[in-house]
Amino acid sequence: MKVLAEMSGNRTFKIGDCLVEPDLDRISRGSETVTVRPQVMDVLVYLASRGGQTVHTDELLEDLWPGKVVTSASVYNCITELRHAFQSCDNGQPYVDTVPKRGYRLVASVTGLDESRAAASQNAAPPFSRRLNFIVISLLAAAVLLFAYQEWWVSDPPTRSIAVLRFENISPDPDNAYFADGMYEEITAQLGMIQSLAVTSRNSAMHYVPGAAPTRQIATELGVDFLLEGSARKDRSSIRITAQLIDARTDEHLWAEVYDRDLSTASLFDIQADIARRVASALRVRVSSVERGRISGRSTESRVAYDLYLRASQLDYGHDRSANTAAVELLKQALAIDPGFAQARATLASAYVDKALMLGYPRLEWAEFAIALARRAIEDDPSLPSGHFTLAAGHGTLGQLTDAVESFEKVLELQPSNGTAIGWLSFIQYQRGRLDEAVDLIRRGLPIDPTNWVLALNMAEVETSLGNYRNAERWVQAVEAKDPTNRICHRTAS
């Protein structure tokens, strides 16, 4: 903090057209005024003192928070807040620039600082001492970094947060487990369309089995207040689906229902929509008329086609070639029965993306197939999140990043809690050099999808770009431990 103390004699100075008042933590231009946190002002004053030089994240951590266990995420947050502050009172000129693999620098002109004090700041701390101290701090913070949804990264939680736990298969035939898993995924997707709900991604929630741990423990680990549990039974002509909503803070059961119906697509879609509506009602969250329409939609009238789609959806077609082949065949059968089944077409497109991206098939050929299928699915159902998702993934696979961003943003408009879309969008924004946007997306995604390997690898890329190689390696190792066959993880590690 020596630099800041030496600068305390300067009560105000200017950056570009903006007046900076450190004692008041205030930035203003004309009649527009923004107040920032003291830590953010410290970062701004430090950058201003360096006269446009690039300042490494390590240096900011050591000089602004000496002896404290603070991660680079704190710096990201401060830089993001600074940019927002300048955007609120600037004339469109840039102020803070990210220098990949190095740090940050102030690009706007600085006036009103005492030159001797600014010069003193450039000799403030020996680089070796700074690096040594930071290594010690990084080692202490390693465990914290592996739990990325901690306070540095998690945005303020929404009013209502919920996780849907994997439905129990109570069918006499164990082969009908695909049906229980399919209902679980479909209901999760339905709830994810409600803007007022933060729904934990199925990829994170599916690892928890009801009864395997106390309700409060599961909710705490997933970062939610409410849990939805259920079961599904299917035989030749009938179905039974149960659902119960639990307030994990008190173990109170807020709502429960048993649905006994004939085996038909109308019954299945009606049950899914009713569960979503009843959960929203019990949690007292607003569901717009548009959202109600999407939730009540029916993707097919064919029970056989829908069953084929559910079977295909439960195959691991993103990691296993034989499973991918089997899923493709089932989906083609479903489309032969109902050519207008947009959800099945979008899922087929997803299997083609995985051929190109994950399974080593010719990338250009299969990605183009996927894009064509996704576009057809969107034509049939413009409000289908999976159609836009697969279109985005196809564009991303071919490096068509602007088109991919547009489609991923459409996914999040339709399904705000789609953690996978958030993960891929953050990765693409990183590739485009928009580091702060990538970080903001990671912060948004981690609370609803804490086990998402894409978000973890994105963090590895961000840490690498800032020269924090040990932290990056830890993120890669965490993904490898969970998914040793992940090709993208291997490329990131190399």
NUVO-640632 format. One line per field, with one value per residue (C-alpha): residue in three letters; x, y, z; chain. Coordinates in steps of 0.2 Angstrom, whole numbers. Last residue first. Layout:
N
aa <- [ALA/...]
east <- [X/...]
north <- [Y/...]
up <- [Z/...]
ch <- [A/...]
end
This chain:
494
aa <- [SER/ALA/THR/ARG/HIS/CYS/ILE/ARG/ASN/THR/PRO/ASP/LYS/ALA/GLU/VAL/ALA/GLN/VAL/TRP/ARG/GLU/ALA/ASN/ARG/TYR/ASN/GLY/LEU/SER/THR/GLU/VAL/GLU/ALA/MET/ASN/LEU/ALA/LEU/VAL/TRP/ASN/THR/PRO/ASP/ILE/PRO/LEU/GLY/ARG/ARG/ILE/LEU/ASP/VAL/ALA/GLU/ASP/LEU/ARG/GLY/ARG/GLN/TYR/GLN/ILE/PHE/SER/LEU/TRP/GLY/ILE/ALA/THR/GLY/ASN/SER/PRO/GLN/LEU/GLU/LEU/VAL/LYS/GLU/PHE/SER/GLU/VAL/ALA/ASP/THR/LEU/GLN/GLY/LEU/THR/GLY/HIS/GLY/ALA/ALA/LEU/THR/PHE/HIS/GLY/SER/PRO/LEU/SER/PRO/ASP/ASP/GLU/ILE/ALA/ARG/ARG/ALA/LEU/ALA/ILE/ALA/PHE/GLU/ALA/TRP/GLU/LEU/ARG/PRO/TYR/GLY/LEU/MET/LEU/ALA/LYS/ASP/VAL/TYR/ALA/SER/ALA/LEU/THR/ALA/ARG/ALA/GLN/ALA/PHE/GLY/PRO/ASP/ILE/ALA/LEU/ALA/GLN/LYS/LEU/LEU/GLU/VAL/ALA/ALA/THR/ASN/ALA/SER/ARG/ASP/HIS/GLY/TYR/ASP/LEU/GLN/SER/ALA/ARG/LEU/TYR/LEU/ASP/TYR/ALA/VAL/ARG/SER/GLU/THR/SER/ARG/GLY/SER/ILE/ARG/GLY/ARG/GLU/VAL/SER/SER/VAL/ARG/VAL/ARG/LEU/ALA/SER/ALA/VAL/ARG/ARG/ALA/ILE/ASP/ALA/GLN/ILE/ASP/PHE/LEU/SER/ALA/THR/SER/LEU/ASP/ARG/ASP/TYR/VAL/GLU/ALA/TRP/LEU/HIS/GLU/ASP/THR/ARG/ALA/ASP/ILE/LEU/GLN/ALA/THR/ILE/ARG/ILE/SER/SER/ARG/ASP/LYS/ARG/ALA/SER/GLY/GLU/LEU/LEU/PHE/ASP/VAL/GLY/LEU/GLU/THR/ALA/ILE/GLN/ARG/THR/PRO/ALA/ALA/GLY/PRO/VAL/TYR/HIS/MET/ALA/SER/ASN/ARG/SER/THR/VAL/ALA/LEU/SER/GLN/ILE/MET/GLY/LEU/GLN/ALA/THR/ILE/GLU/GLU/TYR/MET/GLY/ASP/ALA/PHE/TYR/ALA/ASN/ASP/PRO/ASP/PRO/SER/ILE/ASN/GLU/PHE/ARG/LEU/VAL/ALA/ILE/SER/ARG/THR/PRO/PRO/ASP/SER/VAL/TRP/TRP/GLU/GLN/TYR/ALA/PHE/LEU/LEU/VAL/ALA/ALA/ALA/LEU/LEU/SER/ILE/VAL/ILE/PHE/ASN/LEU/ARG/ARG/SER/PHE/PRO/PRO/ALA/ALA/ASN/GLN/SER/ALA/ALA/ALA/ARG/SER/GLU/ASP/LEU/GLY/THR/VAL/SER/ALA/VAL/LEU/ARG/TYR/GLY/ARG/LYS/PRO/VAL/THR/ASP/VAL/TYR/PRO/GLN/GLY/ASN/ASP/CYS/SER/GLN/PHE/ALA/HIS/ARG/LEU/GLU/THR/ILE/CYS/ASN/TYR/VAL/SER/ALA/SER/THR/VAL/VAL/LYS/GLY/PRO/TRP/LEU/ASP/GLU/LEU/LEU/GLU/ASP/THR/HIS/VAL/THR/GLN/GLY/GLY/ARG/SER/ALA/LEU/TYR/VAL/LEU/VAL/ASP/MET/VAL/GLN/PRO/ARG/VAL/THR/VAL/THR/GLU/SER/GLY/ARG/SER/ILE/ARG/ASP/LEU/ASP/PRO/GLU/VAL/LEU/CYS/ASP/GLY/ILE/LYS/PHE/THR/ARG/ASN/GLY/SER/MET/GLU/ALA/LEU/VAL/LYS/MET]
east <- [-5/-17/-30/-29/-31/-46/-53/-52/-61/-57/-51/-67/-68/-50/-46/-57/-49/-32/-36/-41/-26/-15/-23/-19/-1/0/-5/2/-14/-18/-15/-27/-40/-38/-39/-55/-62/-57/-67/-82/-81/-80/-97/-97/-103/-118/-130/-118/-104/-113/-115/-97/-91/-101/-93/-76/-79/-86/-70/-59/-66/-51/-63/-57/-62/-79/-80/-76/-89/-102/-98/-100/-116/-123/-119/-126/-143/-152/-158/-168/-176/-165/-150/-152/-154/-137/-130/-136/-128/-112/-111/-114/-100/-88/-89/-74/-81/-85/-92/-104/-110/-111/-122/-134/-134/-139/-152/-161/-159/-168/-183/-193/-192/-200/-201/-189/-178/-177/-172/-158/-152/-151/-141/-129/-127/-123/-110/-102/-101/-92/-80/-75/-71/-74/-63/-76/-77/-79/-85/-94/-101/-108/-117/-125/-131/-139/-148/-154/-160/-170/-177/-183/-190/-202/-209/-203/-214/-211/-196/-190/-191/-182/-168/-167/-165/-151/-141/-142/-135/-121/-117/-117/-105/-93/-93/-90/-104/-116/-118/-135/-150/-156/-158/-170/-180/-181/-186/-200/-206/-207/-217/-229/-232/-240/-224/-215/-230/-230/-236/-219/-217/-235/-232/-216/-224/-238/-225/-222/-219/-212/-222/-211/-227/-234/-217/-217/-235/-232/-217/-226/-241/-230/-221/-238/-246/-232/-232/-251/-252/-238/-248/-246/-262/-260/-257/-249/-244/-242/-232/-230/-221/-213/-203/-185/-182/-168/-171/-188/-194/-205/-212/-215/-222/-225/-235/-237/-249/-251/-236/-227/-219/-214/-206/-200/-198/-187/-187/-175/-176/-164/-149/-130/-127/-117/-129/-144/-137/-132/-149/-157/-147/-136/-140/-159/-162/-147/-135/-124/-138/-138/-122/-125/-144/-139/-146/-161/-161/-180/-187/-184/-193/-187/-176/-191/-195/-178/-177/-194/-187/-171/-180/-193/-179/-170/-186/-189/-171/-173/-185/-173/-175/-192/-204/-203/-198/-185/-180/-180/-163/-163/-170/-161/-169/-165/-178/-173/-158/-140/-128/-115/-103/-85/-75/-87/-84/-91/-74/-71/-54/-48/-51/-40/-26/-27/-13/-2/-6/-2/16/18/13/26/40/34/33/50/57/49/56/42/39/50/36/26/40/38/20/25/38/26/12/-4/-15/-17/-19/-22/-33/-25/-23/-15/-19/-11/2/-4/-16/-15/-32/-35/-43/-50/-58/-67/-86/-89/-88/-99/-108/-96/-82/-91/-94/-76/-70/-82/-75/-57/-62/-70/-55/-43/-53/-53/-34/-35/-33/-26/-19/-1/-1/-17/-14/5/5/-11/-8/9/3/-10/4/4/6/12/0/7/10/1/-15/-15/-12/-26/-38/-34/-36/-53/-59/-54/-63/-79/-86/-97/-102/-106/-114/-117/-101/-89/-88/-78/-80/-72/-73/-55/-50/-59/-57/-63/-67/-62/-47/-42/-41/-35/-41/-35/-17/-8/-13/-2/12/0/-7/11/15/0]
north <- [-148/-147/-138/-151/-165/-156/-155/-173/-178/-197/-194/-186/-183/-183/-174/-160/-157/-158/-145/-133/-136/-133/-116/-111/-117/-107/-90/-80/-70/-79/-96/-91/-87/-103/-113/-104/-109/-127/-126/-118/-132/-145/-140/-147/-130/-128/-116/-106/-108/-101/-83/-81/-90/-78/-63/-70/-73/-55/-49/-59/-53/-59/-68/-85/-79/-74/-92/-100/-90/-94/-113/-112/-102/-114/-128/-119/-117/-108/-93/-105/-95/-79/-90/-100/-84/-79/-95/-92/-75/-80/-95/-83/-72/-87/-96/-106/-122/-130/-114/-113/-131/-127/-112/-122/-135/-123/-114/-131/-136/-120/-123/-107/-106/-124/-131/-118/-120/-139/-136/-124/-137/-150/-139/-134/-152/-158/-144/-149/-167/-163/-150/-160/-176/-189/-188/-192/-175/-161/-168/-183/-173/-160/-174/-181/-163/-162/-178/-170/-155/-167/-176/-159/-153/-168/-163/-178/-189/-208/-206/-193/-206/-219/-206/-203/-221/-223/-208/-214/-231/-223/-211/-225/-235/-220/-216/-199/-188/-201/-207/-214/-206/-195/-210/-219/-203/-199/-217/-215/-199/-207/-221/-209/-199/-182/-173/-158/-153/-135/-131/-125/-113/-106/-103/-94/-83/-79/-75/-86/-76/-85/-89/-104/-115/-107/-110/-128/-131/-123/-134/-150/-146/-144/-160/-169/-162/-167/-185/-187/-180/-191/-206/-220/-218/-208/-209/-193/-192/-174/-166/-148/-137/-152/-144/-149/-132/-125/-138/-132/-148/-150/-167/-176/-193/-200/-216/-222/-233/-245/-256/-251/-236/-230/-213/-206/-188/-175/-157/-147/-130/-117/-120/-119/-137/-142/-133/-141/-159/-156/-149/-164/-176/-188/-204/-201/-193/-197/-183/-184/-178/-161/-155/-161/-157/-139/-130/-120/-102/-97/-80/-82/-99/-109/-119/-126/-135/-141/-149/-157/-164/-171/-179/-187/-194/-201/-210/-216/-222/-233/-243/-257/-260/-268/-267/-248/-239/-228/-214/-197/-188/-172/-156/-141/-125/-107/-94/-76/-75/-78/-63/-68/-82/-79/-72/-79/-97/-105/-109/-123/-128/-110/-111/-126/-117/-101/-105/-110/-94/-84/-92/-90/-71/-68/-75/-65/-49/-52/-56/-41/-28/-17/1/7/11/19/32/38/42/51/61/65/72/66/79/72/54/49/34/17/11/-6/-23/-40/-51/-66/-56/-37/-31/-13/0/17/15/30/30/47/41/42/25/16/22/14/-2/-3/0/-14/-26/-22/-24/-41/-47/-41/-51/-66/-66/-73/-66/-74/-58/-54/-39/-34/-19/-22/-41/-43/-29/-36/-53/-47/-39/-21/-15/3/17/30/17/29/28/9/10/23/12/-3/7/14/-4/-9/6/1/12/28/34/52/59/78/82/67/58/44/43/33/49/50/44/58/54/66/59/67/56/50/66/69/72/73/71/71/53/47/42/32/23/18/11/0]
up <- [-120/-105/-116/-130/-117/-109/-127/-129/-113/-110/-92/-87/-68/-64/-80/-76/-59/-68/-80/-67/-57/-72/-74/-56/-59/-75/-69/-84/-87/-103/-93/-79/-92/-102/-86/-81/-98/-94/-78/-87/-100/-86/-79/-61/-53/-65/-58/-47/-60/-75/-70/-64/-79/-90/-82/-84/-103/-104/-96/-107/-124/-134/-147/-140/-123/-129/-137/-120/-111/-124/-122/-103/-104/-116/-105/-90/-98/-84/-95/-107/-121/-120/-115/-131/-141/-134/-139/-157/-159/-151/-163/-178/-172/-169/-185/-180/-188/-171/-165/-179/-176/-157/-161/-172/-158/-145/-156/-159/-141/-136/-146/-148/-168/-169/-187/-194/-179/-182/-200/-195/-183/-196/-208/-194/-189/-207/-209/-192/-199/-215/-208/-193/-201/-186/-171/-157/-148/-160/-177/-170/-156/-168/-177/-161/-157/-175/-170/-154/-164/-176/-161/-154/-170/-173/-190/-199/-187/-190/-201/-188/-174/-184/-188/-169/-165/-178/-173/-155/-159/-169/-155/-142/-153/-155/-136/-128/-134/-138/-120/-123/-113/-127/-139/-128/-125/-144/-148/-135/-142/-160/-153/-143/-159/-156/-156/-148/-137/-130/-113/-106/-121/-119/-101/-104/-117/-104/-91/-76/-60/-45/-30/-25/-24/-40/-50/-44/-49/-67/-70/-63/-74/-90/-87/-83/-99/-110/-104/-104/-122/-127/-122/-109/-99/-83/-64/-58/-40/-33/-19/-14/0/9/23/26/34/23/10/5/-3/-19/-22/-39/-43/-61/-64/-82/-91/-106/-108/-92/-85/-68/-64/-47/-40/-31/-33/-22/-15/-7/-19/-19/-26/-11/1/-7/-6/13/17/10/19/8/-2/1/-16/-28/-32/-48/-59/-51/-59/-77/-74/-73/-57/-60/-56/-57/-62/-80/-82/-97/-85/-77/-93/-96/-78/-82/-98/-90/-76/-88/-98/-83/-78/-96/-98/-83/-92/-94/-76/-80/-65/-66/-51/-59/-47/-54/-54/-43/-49/-42/-37/-34/-30/-25/-36/-29/-29/-41/-37/-42/-28/-15/-18/-34/-40/-28/-35/-32/-13/-12/-21/-10/2/-13/-22/-7/-6/-24/-23/-9/-21/-36/-26/-18/-36/-44/-31/-25/-27/-40/-53/-39/-35/-53/-50/-34/-43/-57/-46/-54/-61/-79/-84/-103/-107/-110/-92/-92/-87/-85/-94/-103/-114/-111/-105/-108/-96/-102/-120/-127/-129/-121/-103/-88/-86/-97/-85/-70/-80/-85/-67/-61/-73/-68/-49/-52/-63/-49/-36/-47/-47/-29/-12/3/12/16/5/-3/-14/-18/-19/-28/-40/-44/-47/-59/-70/-73/-91/-92/-96/-83/-68/-56/-65/-64/-45/-43/-53/-42/-26/-33/-35/-18/-11/-20/-33/-34/-51/-56/-72/-72/-81/-80/-63/-54/-35/-21/-11/-6/-23/-33/-51/-64/-81/-98/-100/-83/-72/-54/-37/-19/-24/-7/-4/-18/-7/3/-12/-18/0/0]
ch <- [A/A/A/A/A/A/A/A/A/A/A/A/A/A/A/A/A/A/A/A/A/A/A/A/A/A/A/A/A/A/A/A/A/A/A/A/A/A/A/A/A/A/A/A/A/A/A/A/A/A/A/A/A/A/A/A/A/A/A/A/A/A/A/A/A/A/A/A/A/A/A/A/A/A/A/A/A/A/A/A/A/A/A/A/A/A/A/A/A/A/A/A/A/A/A/A/A/A/A/A/A/A/A/A/A/A/A/A/A/A/A/A/A/A/A/A/A/A/A/A/A/A/A/A/A/A/A/A/A/A/A/A/A/A/A/A/A/A/A/A/A/A/A/A/A/A/A/A/A/A/A/A/A/A/A/A/A/A/A/A/A/A/A/A/A/A/A/A/A/A/A/A/A/A/A/A/A/A/A/A/A/A/A/A/A/A/A/A/A/A/A/A/A/A/A/A/A/A/A/A/A/A/A/A/A/A/A/A/A/A/A/A/A/A/A/A/A/A/A/A/A/A/A/A/A/A/A/A/A/A/A/A/A/A/A/A/A/A/A/A/A/A/A/A/A/A/A/A/A/A/A/A/A/A/A/A/A/A/A/A/A/A/A/A/A/A/A/A/A/A/A/A/A/A/A/A/A/A/A/A/A/A/A/A/A/A/A/A/A/A/A/A/A/A/A/A/A/A/A/A/A/A/A/A/A/A/A/A/A/A/A/A/A/A/A/A/A/A/A/A/A/A/A/A/A/A/A/A/A/A/A/A/A/A/A/A/A/A/A/A/A/A/A/A/A/A/A/A/A/A/A/A/A/A/A/A/A/A/A/A/A/A/A/A/A/A/A/A/A/A/A/A/A/A/A/A/A/A/A/A/A/A/A/A/A/A/A/A/A/A/A/A/A/A/A/A/A/A/A/A/A/A/A/A/A/A/A/A/A/A/A/A/A/A/A/A/A/A/A/A/A/A/A/A/A/A/A/A/A/A/A/A/A/A/A/A/A/A/A/A/A/A/A/A/A/A/A/A/A/A/A/A/A/A/A/A/A/A/A/A/A/A/A/A/A/A/A/A/A/A/A/A/A/A/A/A/A/A/A/A/A/A/A/A/A/A/A/A/A/A/A/A/A/A]
end
